[in-house]
Amino acid sequence: MKYGYSEGKITTDSSGFEEGSNIAIDTPYLLTVPHMLTQCDLIGRLPESSVRELIGNLPLTILPKNLVADPAWTPVFLWHDRTHFDPAHQWFRSVLLRSLEEKRAKKRRNRKNSEEDEVGRTQ
């Protein structure tokens, strides 16, 4: 998937891009990333332990972690009827729910404490 308008701009020397343009490839398949990277000059982001296993004899280099800034990340959790009863999905949903419940309880406590402080100041 390409982000941004790139039609007619991708050349062997990338001369068609404006300064600061951002073209990326997004794939749901971790195993394809190293092979895709051998065909372009993009930078891949993968867990370090996976990279060491996946690059094998490919002509790739592991770059320093601080070379580029971390991109904004929006988590996505795909949920389908056929995976509803999958044990891994059930576990992950329970972790999400527990986290949200804890966050909601913390907000309630903070709000209650703020209201009590406000009442104490007005008396």
N, C-alpha and C positions, 0 to 999 in steps of 0.2 A: 504494500500500500504506500502510495506516495503522499506526503504531506506538503502542501503548497503547490503552486503551479510550476510544473517542470517541463511540459511538453515543448519540444524544440530547443530546450536549454541544455540538455544533457549531452555533452560532447566528450571526446577523449581527454581534453585538457580542462574541462569544466569552465571554459571561457564565457559561456552563455549566462552564468549566474551573476546576480548583483552582489555586491559586498554585503555580508551579513545574512544572505538567504539561507534557509534551513531546509534541506531535503533529507528525508529519512526513509528507511524501509522498516516496516513492522511485520514480524512474522510470529505466529503462535508456536512455531516449531523450533525448539532450541538447537536441535541437531543440524538444521540447515544453515545456521548463522555463520559458522566458520567457513563453509564452502561458498556462501554468498560473498563473504569478505574477501576471498581470493580473487573475485571478479570485479572489485571496485576499490575506491579509495576511502570508503566510509570507515567509521570506528564502531565496533560492536561493544555492547554492554552485556556481560554475562557474569555469573558467579565465578569467582577466581578458581574454586575447586573444579568446576565444570570445564573451564577454559583449559586448564592443564591436561585434562583427560581428552578433550575434544580436538585440540589443534593437531595433535600427533605430528605427522610429517608435513603438514601444510605450511606454506611459506608465510606464516603470520608471526607477529611479535606481540607480547603482552606489554602494554604501555602502563606507565605509572598511574595510580588511581586518581591523582589530583590534576591530571593533564587537562581535563575538561570539566566544566561545572555539571553537577547532577541536574538532569532535566526534571521538569515538573512531572509528577507521577500521579496518575489517577487509577486507583485499583478498580478492577472489574471482576465480578464474580458471576459466571454464567450458571444459570440454574434452569434445568429442563426436567420435565416429568420423568424421563428415563433415568435421571441421576438423583432423583429426589430421595430414594432410599439407599443410595450408595453410602457405605460407612464413612468414607473420607469426607463426603459432602456433609453428612450429618454432624460429624465432629467439627468441621470448619464452621458450619452455621452456628453450632453451640458456642464456639469461641467468639464469633462475631457478636452473638446475642449477649453473652456474658460481658463482653467489653462495653457494649452499648448500655447495658443495664447499670454497670459500674459508673460509667460517665454520667448517665442520667441521675443516679443517686448522689453523685458528687455535686452536680449542679443544684439539686434540691437542697442539700446540706448547706452549700454556699449561699443560696438564696435565703434560706431560713436564718442563717447566721447574720446575713446583712440586714434582714428585717428586724431581728432581735436587737442588733446594734442600733438601728434607726430608732426603735421604740425606746431603748435605754437613753439615747441622746435627747429625745424630746421630753422625757419625764423629769 
